[in-house]
């Protein structure tokens, strides 16, 4: 992609901020629109003095216009169970109204468009591993539905704008991603375990820990996004790590990497929590020449300094 101007909604979040870094690395100018409901300005502090960077604090559930852009990356949404449980209505709004408004920007300026969807579109899957052609097993009225259905609707709106308005769209289905800039109280597996291990607390495992996840380090994930952004594929593409771990295995890796003596504490499994999660990335391999390079233990070691600092800062602020 040649140097141009990109809009990143939700760019102050974990993945959005790393995407901004990748775009800057390729010479793009970037404007971020984020209402900071779950994002943090600190994730973008290293960019604030760059003349190619603009930040607009705004809720994209209201119409907005940032001027001409060549690419729209729609990454605005609460993504962690903690966040979308608290902010259920805003999650539904940003997946619906926010998606319409982001697509309207792309339509107005003839911009290309990439939206972040999620493996949660597959729900508690009856197909394993999950291919993009699988329609999912989602409880549309359960406690997780505010996120799952928001993202499914996001995909529907995106494809409608492609079909009816000829917007040049792409859809990435993101599987479990981890790395620096995740919030400590994120509610997802890796930050939960890292926080508890570094504090010397018991690691909380829900159910018996046999449920599985596939963990992709953030730099691999962003590489997949950028490859998809350059492609001409309009249908969803899974970007995630196909190496599957039980939650207990993940806990053991965290204990090994941190050197913690923490024990395992078991809690009841939340309603509709997926029992299995593993992407089939055949399409990404064939279409984009992409597959992850960083294994779980290596990625955890690469994340360790960040989580140590975050835990220390939280402890200092609590005094």
C-alpha positions, 0 to 999 in steps of 0.5 A: 500500500502506498502512503495515504491517509487511514481512519482507525475507529477504536484506535486507542484500544489494544489491537487498534493501537498496534494497527496504527503502529503498522500503518505508520511503519508503512508511511501512512497518515492516521486519524483515530476516532475513539470515545475512550469507553474502553480504549486508552490515550496512553496506547497512542502516547508515542504517536501524539507528536507525529505530524501524521497523527490525529486523534478525535475523541468521539462516539462513532454511534453518532454520524462523523466525518474526518475528511478524505481518507483512503482506507477505513479500519473499523475496530471500534467495539468493547472486546473483552467479556468484562467490557461488553458485559458492563457496556452491553448496549454500547456494544450493540450500538457500535456494532450497528450504528457505528458500523453504518457510520464507518461505512458511510465514510468509506462510501463518501470518499471511495475508501477501502474498508476493513472491519474487525469481526470475531471468532465469537461469530461461531458461538459454541461451535459444533464444527471444529476447527472453525472454517469461514463457511461455518454459520455458527452456534450462537445463543442470540439471547444469552449474556454474550449475545450483545457481543456475538450478535453485534459482530454478526450484524457488523458483518451483515452490514458490511456485506450489504454495503459491498453488494448494494453500494460497491464499497471495497470491503474486507472482514477479518475474524479475529481469534484470541489475541494477546500481547502488550497494551492489554488491560489488566482487568480485561477478563480474557485468559492471558491478562487474567493469568499474567496479572494473578501470577505476578501478584502471587494470587491463585490463577482462576480457571473456569470449569475444569480447564479442559475448554480450549483456545488458540492464542495468537501473538499481536504482531502475527495478528497485525501482519494478517490484518495488513495482508488482508487489507492489501488483498481483494477478498471480500468474504470473511477470513480467519486470522488466528493461531491454529495451535490449540491449548486447554485453559489449564495448559495456558495456565501452566505456560504462564506459571513457567514464564513468570516463575510464579508459585501460584496455585489453580483455583476453579470457578463455575463455567460462565453461560455460553462460554465456548468449549472449543476455539480453533481457527482453520486458517487454510484460506489465510495461508492460500490467499494471503500467504499468512500464518503465525510465527510466534508460539505461545510461550515465546509470546508470553515471554515477549509480553512479560515486561509489559505485564510486570510494569502494568501490575507494578503501576496498578499497585502503586496507584492503589497506595 
